[in-house]
Amino acid sequence: MKNKIFKPETIEEAIYDLQQFLECDLYSKFRPIEKIKGEEWQRKDYFKNEGEFIKYLGMHFKLLEDQIKKLNNKS
């Protein structure tokens, strides 16, 4: 599966998008087992250790940094 790359038009939009993504994604990365309509679902890509969490954050903040650089170069 290929991820769609979000291309914000403002720095504020880039920051807001990252915040929304992290709020949705992080909860289940820390609590990978969820009961939905009586069935137990388990997320396969949950954090197994602190190092994975730090790497995950670094990757997403690097994407934000790249988006901001591109926006600054447009000006």
C-alpha positions in Angstrom: 0.0 0.0 0.0 1.3 3.4 -1.0 0.8 6.3 1.4 -0.6 9.5 0.0 1.7 12.5 0.6 -0.2 15.5 2.1 1.0 18.8 0.6 -0.1 21.6 2.9 -0.4 25.2 1.6 0.6 26.9 4.9 2.9 26.0 7.8 -0.1 26.1 10.1 -1.9 23.6 7.9 1.2 21.3 8.0 1.3 21.4 11.8 -2.4 20.9 12.2 -2.3 17.9 9.9 0.5 16.3 11.8 -1.3 16.9 15.1 -4.5 15.3 13.7 -2.6 12.3 12.4 -0.7 11.7 15.6 -3.9 12.0 17.7 -5.6 9.3 15.6 -2.6 7.0 15.1 -0.8 7.0 18.5 -3.7 5.8 20.6 -3.9 2.4 18.9 -0.1 2.2 18.6 0.0 2.2 22.5 -3.1 0.1 22.9 -3.1 -2.3 20.0 -5.9 -4.6 21.2 -9.4 -3.2 20.8 -12.8 -4.7 21.1 -15.1 -3.6 18.3 -18.7 -4.9 18.3 -17.7 -7.8 20.5 -14.7 -8.8 18.4 -11.1 -8.4 19.5 -9.0 -6.6 16.9 -5.2 -6.3 17.2 -3.0 -3.8 15.5 0.1 -5.5 14.1 2.4 -2.4 14.0 2.3 -1.3 17.7 5.3 0.0 19.6 7.3 -2.8 21.1 9.8 -0.5 22.8 10.8 3.1 23.4 13.3 3.1 20.5 10.5 2.3 18.0 8.4 5.2 19.4 11.4 7.6 19.1 12.1 6.5 15.6 8.4 6.9 14.7 8.3 10.5 16.0 11.5 11.4 14.3 10.2 10.2 11.0 7.0 12.2 11.2 8.7 15.4 12.4 11.3 15.0 9.6 8.3 15.0 7.2 6.9 18.1 8.8 10.3 19.8 8.6 10.5 18.9 4.8 7.0 20.3 4.3 7.9 23.6 6.0 11.2 23.9 4.0 9.2 23.5 0.8 6.7 26.1 1.9 9.4 28.6 2.8 11.1 28.1 -0.6 7.8 28.9 -2.3 7.7 32.4 -0.7 
